[in-house]
Amino acid sequence: MAGGTGRASAGDGATVFIGLKPTMTYVFQVVTQLNSGAGPVVVKARGNAIAKAVDVVEVVRRRFLEGQVEIGQIAIGTERLTNRDGRDANVSSIAIPLIRTGPLPTAPAPTPSAGPPAAPRAG
Protein backbone atom coordinates (compact mmCIF):
# COMPACT_ATOMS: atom_id res chain seq x y z
CA MET A 1 0.00 0.00 0.00
CA ALA A 2 2.53 2.52 -1.16
CA GLY A 3 0.16 5.45 -0.94
CA GLY A 4 -2.69 4.69 -3.25
CA THR A 5 -5.97 6.46 -3.39
CA GLY A 6 -7.38 3.42 -5.03
CA ARG A 7 -11.04 2.89 -5.60
CA ALA A 8 -12.06 -0.53 -6.70
CA SER A 9 -15.53 -1.75 -7.45
CA ALA A 10 -16.77 -4.17 -4.85
CA GLY A 11 -20.02 -5.51 -6.19
CA ASP A 12 -22.61 -2.82 -5.61
CA GLY A 13 -20.31 -0.71 -3.42
CA ALA A 14 -16.89 0.86 -3.51
CA THR A 15 -13.60 0.40 -1.67
CA VAL A 16 -11.26 3.18 -0.57
CA PHE A 17 -7.72 2.05 0.25
CA ILE A 18 -5.95 4.23 2.81
CA GLY A 19 -2.30 5.05 2.20
CA LEU A 20 0.11 7.95 2.56
CA LYS A 21 -2.01 10.88 1.35
CA PRO A 22 -3.58 13.37 3.77
CA THR A 23 -6.62 12.25 5.75
CA MET A 24 -8.98 14.74 4.10
CA THR A 25 -8.19 13.32 0.66
CA TYR A 26 -9.71 10.02 1.74
CA VAL A 27 -12.58 11.72 3.58
CA PHE A 28 -13.62 13.46 0.34
CA GLN A 29 -13.36 10.18 -1.58
CA VAL A 30 -15.61 8.40 0.90
CA VAL A 31 -18.16 11.24 1.01
CA THR A 32 -18.21 11.39 -2.81
CA GLN A 33 -18.82 7.65 -3.05
CA LEU A 34 -21.57 7.73 -0.42
CA ASN A 35 -23.25 10.72 -2.10
CA SER A 36 -23.20 8.99 -5.48
CA GLY A 37 -25.36 6.17 -4.13
CA ALA A 38 -22.61 3.60 -4.67
CA GLY A 39 -23.91 1.37 -1.91
CA PRO A 40 -21.72 0.49 1.03
CA VAL A 41 -18.25 2.03 0.94
CA VAL A 42 -15.52 -0.07 2.54
CA VAL A 43 -12.52 1.75 3.98
CA LYS A 44 -9.51 -0.60 4.00
CA ALA A 45 -6.04 -0.18 5.47
CA ARG A 46 -3.00 -2.14 6.57
CA GLY A 47 -0.30 -1.56 9.15
CA ASN A 48 0.39 2.02 10.15
CA ALA A 49 -2.47 3.30 7.98
CA ILE A 50 -5.09 1.68 10.24
CA ALA A 51 -5.18 4.71 12.55
CA LYS A 52 -5.73 6.98 9.55
CA ALA A 53 -8.57 4.74 8.33
CA VAL A 54 -10.31 5.11 11.68
CA ASP A 55 -9.78 8.89 11.52
CA VAL A 56 -11.31 8.99 8.02
CA VAL A 57 -14.40 7.09 9.14
CA GLU A 58 -14.84 9.27 12.23
CA VAL A 59 -14.51 12.53 10.27
CA VAL A 60 -17.04 11.29 7.70
CA ARG A 61 -19.63 10.25 10.25
CA ARG A 62 -19.16 13.06 12.79
CA ARG A 63 -18.43 16.12 10.63
CA PHE A 64 -19.59 15.56 7.06
CA LEU A 65 -22.51 13.12 7.17
CA GLU A 66 -23.58 13.32 10.80
CA GLY A 67 -26.52 11.01 11.46
CA GLN A 68 -26.56 9.83 7.83
CA VAL A 69 -24.16 6.88 7.90
CA GLU A 70 -23.83 3.68 9.89
CA ILE A 71 -20.77 1.54 10.41
CA GLY A 72 -21.22 -2.07 9.33
CA GLN A 73 -19.40 -5.10 10.67
CA ILE A 74 -15.70 -4.24 11.00
CA ALA A 75 -13.32 -6.94 9.81
CA ILE A 76 -9.81 -7.16 11.24
CA GLY A 77 -7.13 -9.59 10.28
CA THR A 78 -3.48 -10.31 9.68
CA GLU A 79 -1.82 -10.59 6.29
CA ARG A 80 1.51 -12.30 5.82
CA LEU A 81 3.75 -10.27 3.50
CA THR A 82 7.33 -10.61 2.33
CA ASN A 83 9.34 -7.49 3.13
CA ARG A 84 12.23 -6.01 1.13
CA ASP A 85 14.73 -8.21 2.95
CA GLY A 86 12.88 -11.32 1.81
CA ARG A 87 11.56 -12.13 5.29
CA ASP A 88 7.93 -12.83 6.07
CA ALA A 89 6.17 -10.25 8.21
CA ASN A 90 2.70 -10.15 9.72
CA VAL A 91 0.77 -6.98 8.91
CA SER A 92 -2.54 -6.11 10.54
CA SER A 93 -5.45 -5.10 8.30
CA ILE A 94 -8.88 -3.56 8.80
CA ALA A 95 -11.99 -3.13 6.66
CA ILE A 96 -14.66 -0.68 7.84
CA PRO A 97 -17.92 -0.64 5.84
CA LEU A 98 -19.99 2.55 5.82
CA ILE A 99 -23.65 2.44 4.84
CA ARG A 100 -25.58 5.59 3.95
CA THR A 101 -28.82 5.76 5.98
CA GLY A 102 -29.83 9.34 5.23
CA PRO A 103 -31.25 10.64 1.96
CA LEU A 104 -28.95 11.18 -0.99
CA PRO A 105 -28.34 14.81 -1.93
CA THR A 106 -30.32 16.04 -4.90
CA ALA A 107 -29.19 18.50 -7.54
CA PRO A 108 -30.83 21.92 -7.21
CA ALA A 109 -33.61 22.59 -9.69
CA PRO A 110 -32.59 24.90 -12.51
CA THR A 111 -33.85 28.43 -12.02
CA PRO A 112 -35.63 30.10 -14.91
CA SER A 113 -33.75 32.97 -16.51
CA ALA A 114 -34.94 36.51 -15.92
CA GLY A 115 -35.66 37.34 -19.53
CA PRO A 116 -36.08 35.79 -22.95
CA PRO A 117 -33.06 34.12 -24.52
CA ALA A 118 -30.73 36.41 -26.38
CA ALA A 119 -31.15 36.51 -30.14
CA PRO A 120 -28.17 35.30 -32.17
CA ARG A 121 -26.02 38.04 -33.61
CA ALA A 122 -25.60 38.37 -37.31
CA GLY A 123 -22.06 38.73 -38.16
Residue pairs with C-beta under 8 A, 6 or more apart in sequence:
1 17
1 18
1 19
1 45
1 46
1 47
1 49
2 19
2 20
3 19
3 20
3 21
4 17
4 19
5 16
5 17
5 19
5 21
5 25
5 26
5 29
6 15
6 16
6 17
7 14
7 15
7 16
7 17
7 29
7 33
8 14
8 15
8 17
9 15
10 42
11 39
12 38
12 39
12 40
13 38
13 39
13 40
13 41
13 42
13 97
14 33
14 38
14 39
14 41
14 42
15 41
15 42
15 43
15 44
16 26
16 29
16 30
16 33
16 41
16 42
16 43
16 44
16 56
17 44
17 45
18 26
18 43
18 44
18 45
18 49
18 50
18 52
18 53
18 56
19 49
20 49
23 52
23 55
23 56
23 59
24 59
26 43
26 52
26 53
26 56
27 56
27 59
27 60
27 64
30 41
30 43
30 56
30 57
30 60
30 98
31 60
31 64
31 65
33 41
34 41
34 60
34 65
34 69
34 98
34 100
35 104
35 105
37 100
37 104
40 72
40 97
40 98
40 99
41 97
41 98
42 95
42 96
42 97
42 98
43 53
43 56
43 57
43 95
43 96
43 97
43 98
44 53
44 93
44 94
44 95
44 96
45 52
45 53
45 93
45 94
46 79
46 91
46 92
46 93
46 94
47 91
47 92
47 93
50 92
50 93
50 94
53 94
53 96
54 94
54 96
57 71
57 96
57 98
60 69
60 98
61 69
61 71
61 98
65 100
65 102
67 101
67 102
68 100
68 101
68 102
68 103
69 98
69 99
69 100
69 101
69 102
70 98
70 99
70 101
71 96
71 97
71 98
71 99
72 96
72 97
72 98
72 99
73 97
74 94
74 95
74 96
74 97
75 94
75 95
76 92
76 93
76 94
76 95
77 92
77 93
77 94
78 90
78 91
78 92
78 93
79 90
79 91
79 92
79 93
80 88
80 89
80 90
80 91
81 88
81 89
81 90
81 91
82 88
82 89
83 89
